[in-house]
Amino acid sequence: MINATMVVATVPVTDLERAKEFYGRILGLTFLWETPIGVRYRCGSVSEISIFKRPPTATEHTLAHFEVDDIEAVVQDLAAKGVEFLDYTEGPLATTGHIAQLGPARGAWFRDPDGNTLGLRQG
């Protein structure tokens, strides 16, 4: 068994300065520290996310999602800052107002400047 104190999501980016603008200013995550190849942010009280520089890579799944209390307010705030949400018209992820009903929970998805898919989840 792994006796870890925390799990940290890691997200590859090609341009650290552009990514710092997105994760720090647009998403409003709390800056913790930086190295020449990466930056660490705090999300909430115990979660963290690292962005790290690497050549372009493609992912087709959600790399991390943020648990939020009011998904409508967060979607509205991020959209006002220019974040484009992924909308789906069919299947279990059909969205209305950028938000999908997922059983008792709700979710929304968007991409960072490198095309990495991130999500929001409430419930």
N, CA, C and O atoms as a printed pandas DataFrame, in Angstrom:
     atom_number atom_name residue_name chain_id  residue_number  x_coord  y_coord  z_coord
0              1         N          MET        A               1    0.839   -1.184    0.000
1              2        CA          MET        A               1    0.000    0.000    0.000
2              3         C          MET        A               1    0.882    1.245    0.000
3              4         O          MET        A               1    1.896    1.296    0.697
4              5         N          ILE        A               2    0.493    2.239   -0.779
5              6        CA          ILE        A               2    1.199    3.521   -0.799
6              7         C          ILE        A               2    0.699    4.363    0.365
7              8         O          ILE        A               2   -0.504    4.591    0.490
8              9         N          ASN        A               3    1.588    4.819    1.202
9             10        CA          ASN        A               3    1.230    5.669    2.330
10            11         C          ASN        A               3    1.525    7.122    1.956
11            12         O          ASN        A               3    2.445    7.738    2.494
12            13         N          ALA        A               4    0.735    7.656    1.031
13            14        CA          ALA        A               4    0.955    9.015    0.524
14            15         C          ALA        A               4    0.148   10.028    1.330
15            16         O          ALA        A               4   -0.906    9.707    1.879
16            17         N          THR        A               5    0.655   11.243    1.391
17            18        CA          THR        A               5   -0.066   12.319    2.060
18            19         C          THR        A               5   -0.928   13.131    1.100
19            20         O          THR        A               5   -1.812   13.877    1.522
20            21         N          MET        A               6   -0.661   12.975   -0.211
21            22        CA          MET        A               6   -1.387   13.758   -1.206
22            23         C          MET        A               6   -1.118   13.162   -2.585
23            24         O          MET        A               6   -0.077   12.547   -2.814
24            25         N          VAL        A               7   -2.059   13.351   -3.489
25            26        CA          VAL        A               7   -1.848   13.036   -4.900
26            27         C          VAL        A               7   -1.853   14.361   -5.643
27            28         O          VAL        A               7   -2.734   15.192   -5.425
28            29         N          VAL        A               8   -0.870   14.566   -6.527
29            30        CA          VAL        A               8   -0.752   15.809   -7.269
30            31         C          VAL        A               8   -0.947   15.512   -8.749
31            32         O          VAL        A               8   -0.224   14.694   -9.318
32            33         N          ALA        A               9   -1.920   16.173   -9.379
33            34        CA          ALA        A               9   -2.103   16.042  -10.817
34            35         C          ALA        A               9   -0.969   16.768  -11.517
35            36         O          ALA        A               9   -0.563   17.848  -11.088
36            37         N          THR        A              10   -0.450   16.181  -12.598
37            38        CA          THR        A              10    0.607   16.823  -13.373
38            39         C          THR        A              10    0.129   17.000  -14.805
39            40         O          THR        A              10   -0.411   16.075  -15.411
40            41         N          VAL        A              11    0.333   18.198  -15.338
41            42        CA          VAL        A              11   -0.180   18.561  -16.655
42            43         C          VAL        A              11    0.977   19.061  -17.525
43            44         O          VAL        A              11    1.678   19.998  -17.143
44            45         N          PRO        A              12    1.180   18.437  -18.697
45            46        CA          PRO        A              12    2.270   18.877  -19.581
46            47         C          PRO        A              12    1.888   20.149  -20.338
47            48         O          PRO        A              12    0.759   20.288  -20.808
48            49         N          VAL        A              13    2.842   21.071  -20.448
49            50        CA          VAL        A              13    2.631   22.309  -21.198
50            51         C          VAL        A              13    3.867   22.608  -22.034
51            52         O          VAL        A              13    4.972   22.190  -21.687
52            53         N          THR        A              14    3.685   23.324  -23.125
53            54        CA          THR        A              14    4.824   23.666  -23.982
54            55         C          THR        A              14    5.400   25.039  -23.663
55            56         O          THR        A              14    6.564   25.303  -23.963
56            57         N          ASP        A              15    4.604   25.914  -23.060
57            58        CA          ASP        A              15    5.014   27.288  -22.791
58            59         C          ASP        A              15    4.661   27.623  -21.343
59            60         O          ASP        A              15    3.497   27.872  -21.029
60            61         N          LEU        A              16    5.663   27.631  -20.462
61            62        CA          LEU        A              16    5.396   27.871  -19.039
62            63         C          LEU        A              16    4.799   29.246  -18.769
63            64         O          LEU        A              16    3.910   29.367  -17.926
64            65         N          GLU        A              17    5.256   30.273  -19.452
65            66        CA          GLU        A              17    4.726   31.621  -19.203
66            67         C          GLU        A              17    3.243   31.697  -19.562
67            68         O          GLU        A              17    2.448   32.253  -18.804
68            69         N          ARG        A              18    2.875   31.147  -20.698
69            70        CA          ARG        A              18    1.468   31.123  -21.120
70            71         C          ARG        A              18    0.648   30.293  -20.140
71            72         O          ARG        A              18   -0.465   30.678  -19.780
72            73         N          ALA        A              19    1.185   29.162  -19.709
73            74        CA          ALA        A              19    0.482   28.293  -18.765
74            75         C          ALA        A              19    0.331   28.966  -17.400
75            76         O          ALA        A              19   -0.706   28.823  -16.752
76            77         N          LYS        A              20    1.356   29.698  -16.960
77            78        CA          LYS        A              20    1.263   30.414  -15.687
78            79         C          LYS        A              20    0.150   31.453  -15.728
79            80         O          LYS        A              20   -0.572   31.628  -14.747
80            81         N          GLU        A              21    0.007   32.137  -16.846
81            82        CA          GLU        A              21   -1.080   33.104  -17.022
82            83         C          GLU        A              21   -2.432   32.402  -16.886
83            84         O          GLU        A              21   -3.330   32.892  -16.202
84            85         N          PHE        A              22   -2.562   31.252  -17.543
85            86        CA          PHE        A              22   -3.836   30.538  -17.530
86            87         C          PHE        A              22   -4.144   29.964  -16.145
87            88         O          PHE        A              22   -5.216   30.223  -15.596
88            89         N          TYR        A              23   -3.222   29.192  -15.576
89            90        CA          TYR        A              23   -3.482   28.525  -14.305
90            91         C          TYR        A              23   -3.497   29.495  -13.125
91            92         O          TYR        A              23   -4.268   29.317  -12.182
92            93         N          GLY        A              24   -2.651   30.512  -13.179
93            94        CA          GLY        A              24   -2.600   31.482  -12.086
94            95         C          GLY        A              24   -3.659   32.563  -12.185
95            96         O          GLY        A              24   -4.452   32.742  -11.260
96            97         N          ARG        A              25   -3.682   33.290  -13.304
97            98        CA          ARG        A              25   -4.611   34.415  -13.407
98            99         C          ARG        A              25   -6.020   33.988  -13.813
99           100         O          ARG        A              25   -6.989   34.388  -13.167
100          101         N          ILE        A              26   -6.153   33.192  -14.858
101          102        CA          ILE        A              26   -7.485   32.826  -15.348
102          103         C          ILE        A              26   -8.190   31.883  -14.371
103          104         O          ILE        A              26   -9.323   32.145  -13.966
104          105         N          LEU        A              27   -7.523   30.783  -13.988
105          106        CA          LEU        A              27   -8.151   29.839  -13.068
106          107         C          LEU        A              27   -8.066   30.295  -11.617
107          108         O          LEU        A              27   -8.852   29.847  -10.782
108          109         N          GLY        A              28   -7.124   31.181  -11.308
109          110        CA          GLY        A              28   -7.017   31.723   -9.960
110          111         C          GLY        A              28   -6.424   30.763   -8.934
111          112         O          GLY        A              28   -6.727   30.863   -7.745
112          113         N          LEU        A              29   -5.582   29.835   -9.383
113          114        CA          LEU        A              29   -4.948   28.907   -8.454
114          115         C          LEU        A              29   -3.829   29.614   -7.694
115          116         O          LEU        A              29   -3.251   30.580   -8.192
116          117         N          THR        A              30   -3.529   29.142   -6.506
117          118        CA          THR        A              30   -2.532   29.758   -5.642
118          119         C          THR        A              30   -1.133   29.258   -5.986
119          120         O          THR        A              30   -0.850   28.067   -5.861
120          121         N          PHE        A              31   -0.266   30.157   -6.414
121          122        CA          PHE        A              31    1.118   29.830   -6.750
122          123         C          PHE        A              31    1.852   29.341   -5.509
123          124         O          PHE        A              31    1.768   29.961   -4.449
124          125         N          LEU        A              32    2.578   28.220   -5.640
125          126        CA          LEU        A              32    3.385   27.703   -4.540
126          127         C          LEU        A              32    4.869   27.873   -4.806
127          128         O          LEU        A              32    5.571   28.489   -4.004
128          129         N          TRP        A              33    5.361   27.338   -5.918
129          130        CA          TRP        A              33    6.772   27.458   -6.253
130          131         C          TRP        A              33    6.986   27.160   -7.724
131          132         O          TRP        A              33    6.110   26.644   -8.417
132          133         N          GLU        A              34    8.208   27.512   -8.183
133          134        CA          GLU        A              34    8.547   27.354   -9.596
134          135         C          GLU        A              34    9.982   26.871   -9.730
135          136         O          GLU        A              34   10.849   27.251   -8.943
136          137         N          THR        A              35   10.231   26.026  -10.736
137          138        CA          THR        A              35   11.570   25.609  -11.130
138          139         C          THR        A              35   11.713   25.980  -12.609
139          140         O          THR        A              35   10.744   26.447  -13.207
140          141         N          PRO        A              36   12.872   25.792  -13.208
141          142        CA          PRO        A              36   13.001   26.101  -14.638
142          143         C          PRO        A              36   12.100   25.252  -15.540
143          144         O          PRO        A              36   11.853   25.631  -16.685
144          145         N          ILE        A              37   11.607   24.117  -15.050
145          146        CA          ILE        A              37   10.779   23.260  -15.908
146          147         C          ILE        A              37    9.357   23.056  -15.411
147          148         O          ILE        A              37    8.593   22.325  -16.042
148          149         N          GLY        A              38    8.976   23.679  -14.297
149          150        CA          GLY        A              38    7.629   23.449  -13.795
150          151         C          GLY        A              38    7.178   24.464  -12.776
151          152         O          GLY        A              38    7.971   25.239  -12.240
152          153         N          VAL        A              39    5.877   24.443  -12.519
153          154        CA          VAL        A              39    5.255   25.336  -11.541
154          155         C          VAL        A              39    4.234   24.522  -10.754
155          156         O          VAL        A              39    3.526   23.693  -11.324
156          157         N          ARG        A              40    4.155   24.755   -9.455
157          158        CA          ARG        A              40    3.191   24.064   -8.601
158          159         C          ARG        A              40    2.194   25.074   -8.067
159          160         O          ARG        A              40    2.564   26.172   -7.650
160          161         N          TYR        A              41    0.911   24.686   -8.085
161          162        CA          TYR        A              41   -0.182   25.509   -7.577
162          163         C          TYR        A              41   -0.978   24.730   -6.538
163          164         O          TYR        A              41   -1.057   23.503   -6.599
164          165         N          ARG        A              42   -1.556   25.433   -5.602
165          166        CA          ARG        A              42   -2.490   24.842   -4.639
166          167         C          ARG        A              42   -3.902   25.074   -5.164
167          168         O          ARG        A              42   -4.225   26.121   -5.726
168          169         N          CYS        A              43   -4.726   24.052   -4.957
169          170        CA          CYS        A              43   -6.139   24.108   -5.321
170          171         C          CYS        A              43   -6.930   23.762   -4.064
171          172         O          CYS        A              43   -6.898   22.615   -3.617
172          173         N          GLY        A              44   -7.622   24.704   -3.501
173          174        CA          GLY        A              44   -8.347   24.424   -2.269
174          175         C          GLY        A              44   -7.393   24.313   -1.097
175          176         O          GLY        A              44   -6.350   24.967   -1.072
176          177         N          SER        A              45   -7.752   23.480   -0.118
177          178        CA          SER        A              45   -6.948   23.427    1.100
178          179         C          SER        A              45   -5.857   22.364    1.075
179          180         O          SER        A              45   -4.850   22.521    1.766
180          181         N          VAL        A              46   -6.020   21.276    0.296
181          182        CA          VAL        A              46   -5.005   20.225    0.337
182          183         C          VAL        A              46   -4.569   19.715   -1.032
183          184         O          VAL        A              46   -3.582   18.984   -1.117
184          185         N          SER        A              47   -5.251   20.067   -2.078
185          186        CA          SER        A              47   -4.898   19.555   -3.404
186          187         C          SER        A              47   -3.898   20.467   -4.091
187          188         O          SER        A              47   -3.863   21.673   -3.848
188          189         N          GLU        A              48   -3.078   19.866   -4.958
189          190        CA          GLU        A              48   -2.113   20.633   -5.728
190          191         C          GLU        A              48   -2.089   20.130   -7.162
191          192         O          GLU        A              48   -2.479   18.996   -7.443
192          193         N          ILE        A              49   -1.628   20.987   -8.063
193          194        CA          ILE        A              49   -1.470   20.637   -9.469
194          195         C          ILE        A              49   -0.123   21.184   -9.927
195          196         O          ILE        A              49    0.248   22.308   -9.589
196          197         N          SER        A              50    0.595   20.389  -10.691
197          198        CA          SER        A              50    1.875   20.811  -11.254
198          199         C          SER        A              50    1.738   20.929  -12.759
199          200         O          SER        A              50    1.132   20.078  -13.411
200          201         N          ILE        A              51    2.303   21.983  -13.298
201          202        CA          ILE        A              51    2.436   22.075  -14.753
202          203         C          ILE        A              51    3.921   21.933  -15.043
203          204         O          ILE        A              51    4.750   22.488  -14.321
204          205         N          PHE        A              52    4.262   21.202  -16.084
205          206        CA          PHE        A              52    5.667   20.982  -16.386
206          207         C          PHE        A              52    5.897   21.096  -17.880
207          208         O          PHE        A              52    5.070   20.673  -18.687
208          209         N          LYS        A              53    7.043   21.680  -18.237
209          210        CA          LYS        A              53    7.388   21.923  -19.632
210          211         C          LYS        A              53    7.862   20.640  -20.300
211          212         O          LYS        A              53    8.682   19.891  -19.768
212          213         N          ARG        A              54    7.303   20.417  -21.504
213          214        CA          ARG        A              54    7.722   19.278  -22.316
214          215         C          ARG        A              54    7.314   19.534  -23.755
215          216         O          ARG        A              54    6.516   20.435  -24.015
216          217         N          PRO        A              55    7.837   18.772  -24.686
217          218        CA          PRO        A              55    7.422   18.946  -26.085
218          219         C          PRO        A              55    5.926   18.669  -26.239
219          220         O          PRO        A              55    5.318   18.059  -25.359
220          221         N          PRO        A              56    5.336   19.105  -27.334
221          222        CA          PRO        A              56    3.894   18.885  -27.529
222          223         C          PRO        A              56    3.523   17.412  -27.378
223          224         O          PRO        A              56    4.240   16.521  -27.833
224          225         N          THR        A              57    2.406   17.187  -26.738
225          226        CA          THR        A              57    1.866   15.851  -26.544
226          227         C          THR        A              57    0.356   15.934  -26.669
227          228         O          THR        A              57   -0.219   17.002  -26.459
228          229         N          ALA        A              58   -0.286   14.853  -27.000
229          230        CA          ALA        A              58   -1.738   14.856  -27.161
230          231         C          ALA        A              58   -2.376   13.930  -26.133
231          232         O          ALA        A              58   -1.934   12.798  -25.937
232          233         N          THR        A              59   -3.410   14.426  -25.487
233          234        CA          THR        A              59   -4.218   13.604  -24.593
234          235         C          THR        A              59   -5.668   13.735  -25.032
235          236         O          THR        A              59   -6.081   14.782  -25.530
236          237         N          GLU        A              60   -6.415   12.702  -24.851
237          238        CA          GLU        A              60   -7.817   12.745  -25.254
238          239         C          GLU        A              60   -8.743   12.503  -24.078
239          240         O          GLU        A              60   -9.917   12.184  -24.264
240          241         N          HIS        A              61   -8.235   12.648  -22.895
241          242        CA          HIS        A              61   -9.059   12.442  -21.706
242          243         C          HIS        A              61   -8.850   13.614  -20.745
243          244         O          HIS        A              61   -7.925   14.409  -20.911
244          245         N          THR        A              62   -9.697   13.705  -19.768
245          246        CA          THR        A              62   -9.578   14.752  -18.759
246          247         C          THR        A              62   -8.380   14.440  -17.872
247          248         O          THR        A              62   -8.310   13.367  -17.273
248          249         N          LEU        A              63   -7.439   15.377  -17.789
249          250        CA          LEU        A              63   -6.237   15.172  -16.982
250          251         C          LEU        A              63   -6.484   15.455  -15.501
251          252         O          LEU        A              63   -5.872   14.829  -14.635
252          253         N          ALA        A              64   -7.368   16.384  -15.216
253          254        CA          ALA        A              64   -7.688   16.733  -13.829
254          255         C          ALA        A              64   -9.031   17.452  -13.845
255          256         O          ALA        A              64   -9.406   18.082  -14.833
256          257         N          HIS        A              65   -9.740   17.344  -12.736
257          258        CA          HIS        A              65  -10.954   18.152  -12.612
258          259         C          HIS        A              65  -10.959   18.823  -11.242
259          260         O          HIS        A              65  -10.350   18.346  -10.284
260          261         N          PHE        A              66  -11.657   19.925  -11.189
261          262        CA          PHE        A              66  -11.744   20.733   -9.987
262          263         C          PHE        A              66  -13.125   20.550   -9.373
263          264         O          PHE        A              66  -14.133   20.772  -10.043
264          265         N          GLU        A              67  -13.182   20.153   -8.117
265          266        CA          GLU        A              67  -14.439   20.019   -7.389
266          267         C          GLU        A              67  -14.862   21.424   -6.943
267          268         O          GLU        A              67  -14.106   22.122   -6.267
268          269         N          VAL        A              68  -16.073   21.827   -7.325
269          270        CA          VAL        A              68  -16.551   23.171   -7.007
270          271         C          VAL        A              68  -17.907   23.106   -6.322
271          272         O          VAL        A              68  -18.624   22.113   -6.445
272          273         N          ASP        A              69  -18.257   24.164   -5.601
273          274        CA          ASP        A              69  -19.544   24.226   -4.910
274          275         C          ASP        A              69  -20.661   24.777   -5.784
275          276         O          ASP        A              69  -21.821   24.406   -5.606
276          277         N          ASP        A              70  -20.330   25.658   -6.729
277          278        CA          ASP        A              70  -21.336   26.304   -7.564
278          279         C          ASP        A              70  -20.843   26.296   -9.010
279          280         O          ASP        A              70  -20.199   27.243   -9.460
280          281         N          ILE        A              71  -21.148   25.231   -9.723
281          282        CA          ILE        A              71  -20.601   25.053  -11.066
282          283         C          ILE        A              71  -21.078   26.142  -12.025
283          284         O          ILE        A              71  -20.319   26.580  -12.890
284          285         N          GLU        A              72  -22.335   26.584  -11.880
285          286        CA          GLU        A              72  -22.824   27.643  -12.772
286          287         C          GLU        A              72  -21.997   28.912  -12.622
287          288         O          GLU        A              72  -21.623   29.534  -13.616
288          289         N          ALA        A              73  -21.714   29.297  -11.388
289          290        CA          ALA        A              73  -20.942   30.525  -11.145
290          291         C          ALA        A              73  -19.519   30.395  -11.688
291          292         O          ALA        A              73  -18.989   31.346  -12.262
292          293         N          VAL        A              74  -18.899   29.232  -11.514
293          294        CA          VAL        A              74  -17.528   29.043  -11.992
294          295         C          VAL        A              74  -17.502   29.045  -13.518
295          296         O          VAL        A              74  -16.621   29.657  -14.121
296          297         N          VAL        A              75  -18.458   28.366  -14.143
297          298        CA          VAL        A              75  -18.531   28.367  -15.616
298          299         C          VAL        A              75  -18.707   29.794  -16.124
299          300         O          VAL        A              75  -18.028   30.208  -17.064
300          301         N          GLN        A              76  -19.608   30.539  -15.512
301          302        CA          GLN        A              76  -19.862   31.924  -15.933
302          303         C          GLN        A              76  -18.600   32.781  -15.763
303          304         O          GLN        A              76  -18.264   33.562  -16.652
304          305         N          ASP        A              77  -17.908   32.642  -14.639
305          306        CA          ASP        A              77  -16.694   33.415  -14.380
306          307         C          ASP        A              77  -15.596   33.081  -15.392
307          308         O          ASP        A              77  -14.975   33.984  -15.952
308          309         N          LEU        A              78  -15.357   31.794  -15.626
309          310        CA          LEU        A              78  -14.305   31.406  -16.568
310          311         C          LEU        A              78  -14.664   31.799  -17.998
311          312         O          LEU        A              78  -13.790   32.225  -18.753
312          313         N          ALA        A              79  -15.920   31.665  -18.381
313          314        CA          ALA        A              79  -16.346   32.066  -19.725
314          315         C          ALA        A              79  -16.128   33.566  -19.924
315          316         O          ALA        A              79  -15.731   33.998  -21.006
316          317         N          ALA        A              80  -16.387   34.358  -18.882
317          318        CA          ALA        A              80  -16.171   35.808  -18.962
318          319         C          ALA        A              80  -14.686   36.134  -19.134
319          320         O          ALA        A              80  -14.342   37.190  -19.664
320          321         N          LYS        A              81  -13.807   35.233  -18.688
321          322        CA          LYS        A              81  -12.366   35.428  -18.836
322          323         C          LYS        A              81  -11.844   34.840  -20.143
323          324         O          LYS        A              81  -10.636   34.827  -20.378
324          325         N          GLY        A              82  -12.750   34.352  -20.996
325          326        CA          GLY        A              82  -12.354   33.853  -22.308
326          327         C          GLY        A              82  -12.146   32.355  -22.405
327          328         O          GLY        A              82  -11.742   31.866  -23.459
328          329         N          VAL        A              83  -12.408   31.613  -21.344
329          330        CA          VAL        A              83  -12.270   30.157  -21.400
330          331         C          VAL        A              83  -13.404   29.599  -22.250
331          332         O          VAL        A              83  -14.571   29.925  -22.030
332          333         N          GLU        A              84  -13.057   28.757  -23.221
333          334        CA          GLU        A              84  -14.055   28.134  -24.089
334          335         C          GLU        A              84  -14.351   26.736  -23.574
335          336         O          GLU        A              84  -13.446   25.919  -23.407
336          337         N          PHE        A              85  -15.620   26.471  -23.327
337          338        CA          PHE        A              85  -16.033   25.179  -22.798
338          339         C          PHE        A              85  -16.337   24.207  -23.924
339          340         O          PHE        A              85  -16.725   24.604  -25.023
340          341         N          LEU        A              86  -16.156   22.935  -23.632
341          342        CA          LEU        A              86  -16.477   21.875  -24.577
342          343         C          LEU        A              86  -17.942   21.514  -24.388
343          344         O          LEU        A              86  -18.364   21.196  -23.277
344          345         N          ASP        A              87  -18.704   21.559  -25.442
345          346        CA          ASP        A              87  -20.114   21.214  -25.371
346          347         C          ASP        A              87  -20.363   19.926  -26.131
347          348         O          ASP        A              87  -19.766   19.680  -27.179
348          349         N          TYR        A              88  -21.243   19.117  -25.596
349          350        CA          TYR        A              88  -21.594   17.828  -26.186
350          351         C          TYR        A              88  -23.102   17.803  -26.412
351          352         O          TYR        A              88  -23.872   18.260  -25.567
352          353         N          THR        A              89  -23.513   17.271  -27.551
353          354        CA          THR        A              89  -24.940   17.269  -27.890
354          355         C          THR        A              89  -25.575   15.890  -27.780
355          356         O          THR        A              89  -26.800   15.771  -27.815
356          357         N          GLU        A              90  -24.764   14.848  -27.646
357          358        CA          GLU        A              90  -25.314   13.494  -27.583
358          359         C          GLU        A              90  -24.638   12.694  -26.493
359          360         O          GLU        A              90  -23.542   13.029  -26.042
360          361         N          GLY        A              91  -25.301   11.638  -26.079
361          362        CA          GLY        A              91  -24.712   10.713  -25.131
362          363         C          GLY        A              91  -24.816   11.171  -23.694
363          364         O          GLY        A              91  -25.523   12.131  -23.388
364          365         N          PRO        A              92  -24.115   10.486  -22.816
365          366        CA          PRO        A              92  -24.233   10.775  -21.381
366          367         C          PRO        A              92  -23.631   12.119  -20.965
367          368         O          PRO        A              92  -23.894   12.593  -19.860
368          369         N          LEU        A              93  -22.832   12.737  -21.829
369          370        CA          LEU        A              93  -22.229   14.029  -21.488
370          371         C          LEU        A              93  -22.915   15.199  -22.179
371          372         O          LEU        A              93  -22.313   16.265  -22.305
372          373         N          ALA        A              94  -24.155   15.034  -22.631
373          374        CA          ALA        A              94  -24.873   16.135  -23.297
374          375         C          ALA        A              94  -24.920   17.336  -22.345
375          376         O          ALA        A              94  -25.321   17.214  -21.188
376          377         N          THR        A              95  -24.504   18.484  -22.856
377          378        CA          THR        A              95  -24.422   19.682  -22.023
378          379         C          THR        A              95  -25.526   20.682  -22.344
379          380         O          THR        A              95  -25.983   20.798  -23.481
380          381         N          THR        A              96  -25.930   21.386  -21.320
381          382        CA          THR        A              96  -26.831   22.526  -21.446
382          383         C          THR        A              96  -26.163   23.657  -20.688
383          384         O          THR        A              96  -25.870   23.518  -19.500
384          385         N          GLY        A              97  -25.919   24.779  -21.360
385          386        CA          GLY        A              97  -25.190   25.866  -20.705
386          387         C          GLY        A              97  -23.795   25.435  -20.299
387          388         O          GLY        A              97  -23.275   25.903  -19.286
388          389         N          HIS        A              98  -23.178   24.545  -21.075
389          390        CA          HIS        A              98  -21.835   24.001  -20.864
390          391         C          HIS        A              98  -21.767   22.955  -19.754
391          392         O          HIS        A              98  -20.678   22.466  -19.453
392          393         N          ILE        A              99  -22.892   22.595  -19.136
393          394        CA          ILE        A              99  -22.892   21.695  -17.978
394          395         C          ILE        A              99  -23.672   20.430  -18.298
395          396         O          ILE        A              99  -24.771   20.490  -18.851
396          397         N          ALA        A             100  -23.093   19.276  -17.945
397          398        CA          ALA        A             100  -23.750   17.986  -18.135
398          399         C          ALA        A             100  -24.206   17.437  -16.784
399          400         O          ALA        A             100  -23.535   17.618  -15.767
400          401         N          GLN        A             101  -25.341   16.774  -16.791
401          402        CA          GLN        A             101  -25.823   16.079  -15.594
402          403         C          GLN        A             101  -25.222   14.680  -15.603
403          404         O          GLN        A             101  -25.387   13.942  -16.575
404          405         N          LEU        A             102  -24.534   14.313  -14.541
405          406        CA          LEU        A             102  -23.859   13.026  -14.431
406          407         C          LEU        A             102  -24.393   12.289  -13.214
407          408         O          LEU        A             102  -23.727   12.232  -12.180
408          409         N          GLY        A             103  -25.578   11.732  -13.328
409          410        CA          GLY        A             103  -26.222   11.146  -12.156
410          411         C          GLY        A             103  -26.501   12.258  -11.164
411          412         O          GLY        A             103  -27.106   13.266  -11.530
412          413         N          PRO        A             104  -26.078   12.102   -9.917
413          414        CA          PRO        A             104  -26.313   13.169   -8.937
414          415         C          PRO        A             104  -25.337   14.345   -9.075
415          416         O          PRO        A             104  -25.549   15.399   -8.475
416          417         N          ALA        A             105  -24.286   14.169   -9.851
417          418        CA          ALA        A             105  -23.269   15.216  -10.017
418          419         C          ALA        A             105  -23.473   15.934  -11.345
419          420         O          ALA        A             105  -24.240   15.493  -12.201
420          421         N          ARG        A             106  -22.765   17.055  -11.493
421          422        CA          ARG        A             106  -22.765   17.788  -12.755
422          423         C          ARG        A             106  -21.330   18.119  -13.116
423          424         O          ARG        A             106  -20.487   18.304  -12.238
424          425         N          GLY        A             107  -21.051   18.194  -14.427
425          426        CA          GLY        A             107  -19.695   18.460  -14.868
426          427         C          GLY        A             107  -19.642   19.384  -16.064
427          428         O          GLY        A             107  -20.623   19.545  -16.790
428          429         N          ALA        A             108  -18.475   19.990  -16.260
429          430        CA          ALA        A             108  -18.212   20.854  -17.416
430          431         C          ALA        A             108  -16.733   20.678  -17.753
431          432         O          ALA        A             108  -15.917   20.393  -16.877
432          433         N          TRP        A             109  -16.396   20.852  -19.043
433          434        CA          TRP        A             109  -15.023   20.624  -19.486
434          435         C          TRP        A             109  -14.532   21.763  -20.350
435          436         O          TRP        A             109  -15.301   22.402  -21.068
436          437         N          PHE        A             110  -13.220   22.008  -20.265
437          438        CA          PHE        A             110  -12.574   23.058  -21.046
438          439         C          PHE        A             110  -11.129   22.640  -21.269
439          440         O          PHE        A             110  -10.657   21.673  -20.672
440          441         N          ARG        A             111  -10.432   23.369  -22.128
441          442        CA          ARG        A             111   -9.028   23.054  -22.417
442          443         C          ARG        A             111   -8.127   24.204  -21.997
443          444         O          ARG        A             111   -8.517   25.371  -22.044
444          445         N          ASP        A             112   -6.914   23.853  -21.585
445          446        CA          ASP        A             112   -5.912   24.875  -21.303
446          447         C          ASP        A             112   -5.280   25.296  -22.632
447          448         O          ASP        A             112   -5.631   24.730  -23.668
448          449         N          PRO        A             113   -4.368   26.264  -22.642
449          450        CA          PRO        A             113   -3.782   26.724  -23.908
450          451         C          PRO        A             113   -3.042   25.638  -24.698
451          452         O          PRO        A             113   -2.828   25.802  -25.900
452          453         N          ASP        A             114   -2.647   24.532  -24.050
453          454        CA          ASP        A             114   -1.980   23.442  -24.756
454          455         C          ASP        A             114   -2.947   22.370  -25.234
455          456         O          ASP        A             114   -2.524   21.362  -25.800
456          457         N          GLY        A             115   -4.240   22.578  -25.014
457          458        CA          GLY        A             115   -5.229   21.596  -25.452
458          459         C          GLY        A             115   -5.501   20.496  -24.447
459          460         O          GLY        A             115   -6.223   19.548  -24.760
460          461         N          ASN        A             116   -4.940   20.593  -23.240
461          462        CA          ASN        A             116   -5.222   19.613  -22.199
462          463         C          ASN        A             116   -6.639   19.807  -21.686
463          464         O          ASN        A             116   -7.037   20.930  -21.376
464          465         N          THR        A             117   -7.398   18.738  -21.593
465          466        CA          THR        A             117   -8.770   18.825  -21.109
466          467         C          THR        A             117   -8.785   18.814  -19.586
467          468         O          THR        A             117   -8.196   17.942  -18.948
468          469         N          LEU        A             118   -9.467   19.798  -19.023
469          470        CA          LEU        A             118   -9.672   19.927  -17.583
470          471         C          LEU        A             118  -11.173   19.968  -17.337
471          472         O          LEU        A             118  -11.943   20.313  -18.235
472          473         N          GLY        A             119  -11.585   19.625  -16.148
473          474        CA          GLY        A             119  -13.005   19.597  -15.859
474          475         C          GLY        A             119  -13.362   20.302  -14.569
475          476         O          GLY        A             119  -12.515   20.588  -13.723
476          477         N          LEU        A             120  -14.653   20.570  -14.455
477          478        CA          LEU        A             120  -15.255   21.059  -13.229
478          479         C          LEU        A             120  -16.283   20.016  -12.823
479          480         O          LEU        A             120  -16.921   19.416  -13.688
480          481         N          ARG        A             121  -16.455   19.790  -11.534
481          482        CA          ARG        A             121  -17.454   18.835  -11.056
482          483         C          ARG        A             121  -18.088   19.380   -9.799
483          484         O          ARG        A             121  -17.402   19.883   -8.909
484          485         N          GLN        A             122  -19.406   19.277   -9.731
485          486        CA          GLN        A             122  -20.149   19.656   -8.534
486          487         C          GLN        A             122  -21.005   18.472   -8.113
487          488         O          GLN        A             122  -21.672   17.850   -8.941
488          489         N          GLY        A             123  -20.982   18.167   -6.826
489          490        CA          GLY        A             123  -21.857   17.118   -6.296
490          491         C          GLY        A             123  -21.212   15.842   -6.130
491          492         O          GLY        A             123  -21.846   14.882   -5.691
